[in-house]
C-alpha cells in the first residue's frame, strides 16, 4: 500500500501511497504500529516498555479520499 516514505524536514514525514485507500489512516492509529525516534531505540531497544512518547497532532494538507 505504501509506495514511498519521505522525510521532507525534521518534523514532517510524507507517505506516498500506491493507491488511495481509507485503510491507511486506521493503520497509522493502530496501537501496535508506533513510530519511535531512532536515537531512543538505538540507546535502549526496550525503551518503549516503560516510557511514553507522544506523537503530537496529525495535520493533513489535503485529503485524497474526498471527492
TAHUHU-V523735 format. One record per residue. PSI is psi in radians with two decimals (* if undefined). OMEGA is omega in whole degrees, -180 to 180 (none if undefined). Layout:
<<PSI | OMEGA> <PSI | OMEGA>>
This chain:
<<-0.63 | -180> <2.17 | 179> <-0.76 | -175> <2.57 | 175> <2.24 | -179> <2.46 | 171> <1.68 | -174> <-0.43 | 173> <3.05 | -175> <-0.28 | -178> <0.17 | -176> <2.31 | 173> <2.28 | -180> <2.16 | 176> <2.06 | 176> <2.05 | -178> <2.65 | 176> <-0.48 | 179> <2.71 | 179> <2.29 | -180> <2.44 | 177> <-0.19 | -178> <-0.30 | -176> <-0.72 | -178> <-0.82 | 176> <-0.54 | 178> <-0.63 | 177> <-0.56 | -178> <-0.10 | -180> <2.24 | -178> <-0.18 | 179> <0.08 | -177> <0.88 | -179> <2.64 | 174> <2.06 | -179> <2.69 | 175> <2.38 | -180> <-0.68 | -179> <-0.67 | 180> <-0.79 | -178> <-0.49 | 175> <-0.68 | -179> <-0.56 | 180> <1.76 | -177> <-0.30 | -180> <0.34 | -177> <-0.75 | -174> <-0.25 | -177> <-0.47 | -178> <0.03 | -177> <2.79 | 176> <2.36 | 176> <2.00 | 179> <2.62 | -179> <-0.23 | -178> <3.10 | -178> <2.61 | 174> <2.33 | 177> <2.24 | -179> <2.36 | 177> <-0.73 | -178> <2.82 | 179> <2.17 | 178> <-0.13 | -177> <-0.23 | 178> <2.67 | 178> <* | none>>
